[in-house]
Amino acid sequence: MTIKIIKEAVSRQDLAEMAKGQFGDFVKAMVDIQNNIMAVGADLHADEEALLLEQGSRQELLWGINIYPDQHDESWIEFDSMINLRPSQGNRSRGVDKPEIRDNIRKVVERLVVT
């Protein structure tokens, strides 16, 4: 699947279609919390990260998530990726340990993904 960099609003339906062609009910996404963009559509968060790095993003501001476009509660954003494991940044899990970073990720995703 082709990785897309999302800078402008995309619909949940568009993401649901992408999900069907890949994992079924979710898409992987890499969120740049500084530039308010995200990459979606790769099999691995690392591939999305690499593309964003090529575009000038800073690695320490990139976070891997999964988006479940058909969910309509807080579970539609899953903070789970091996790429998030960063002890040097104080993140010792596959999740996103700091609430303020999770909030920033949510803000980016909610701005970019519309009903």
N, C-alpha and C positions, 0 to 999 in steps of 0.2 A: 504494500500500500504506500502511496505517496504521502510524505509528511507535509503538513500544511502549517504555515505560521499564521496564526490568527491575530490580526491587529484591529479588526472591525467586528461588529456583532455577527454571530453565527447562531442559527436556531438549534434548539435541542433536537429537532427532527433531523437536521443535517448530521448532528453527532450520532444520533440513533442509527442512521443509515450507514455511517462509517463503522459503527460498532458491529452491525450485522455482518459486514464483510470481513470482520476481524475476530473479535473475541465474543461476539454475540450480544452482550448487554452493556458493555463499557468500552471506553477508549482510554488509552494512556495519554497523559498530557504532561508537558514540562512547562511550568509557569515561571516567567521572568517578572519578579515583583517590583523591579525598578522601572522597566520599560513598559509594564502593563500589557504584555503580550504573552501568548503561549503557543507551543507547537503541539500538534496532535497527529495521530495516524501512524505512529511507528509501532513495531512489535516490541521495541525496547525503549525505556526512558532514555537510555544512554544515546540512542540515535537522535532523539529529539534534542537532547542537550548539546550534542555535537553540532547540529544545525544552528541552534541559537548562538553557540559560541562563535561559529563562523560569521554570524551576523553582528557580532560585537557585544553580546551579553556577557556578564561576569558570572563565573561559575558559582560563587558564593551566594548569588541572588536567584539561582535557579532551583526549583523544587518540583519533584515528581509526584503526581497524583493520578488517580483514576476517576473518570467522570462516568456516572451512570445516568444518562439523559432521561430515562423513563422513570426515575425515582423523583418524588416530589417532597421529600423531607431532607433533613441535613445529610442523610446517607448518600445523596447524589454525588458528593465530593468525598472521595476516600483518600486519606493522607497515608499512602503506603507505597514505598518504592525503595529498593536497595540503594538507589542513588542518593537518598536522603541521609544515609548513614554517614555522618561527618563528625566524629569526635572532636576534631580540631575547631569546629564551630559550636561545640556544645550540644550537638544533636547526636544522641547515642542510640537512636532507634531508626527503624524504617519509616516511622511516622514523622511528623513535624512537631517537635517537643515544645517549642515556644508558642504560646497562644497568640502573641502579636504577629508572628509570621503566618500562622494559620489564618488569622483575620485578614492579613494582606493578600494571601492567596485567594481566599473567598471573594474579596472585593474585586480582584482581577477577573476571576471566573464569572462572577455574577454580572460584571459589566460586559463581558464578551459573549456570554451565552444567554440568549433570550428565549422566551417561550415561543 
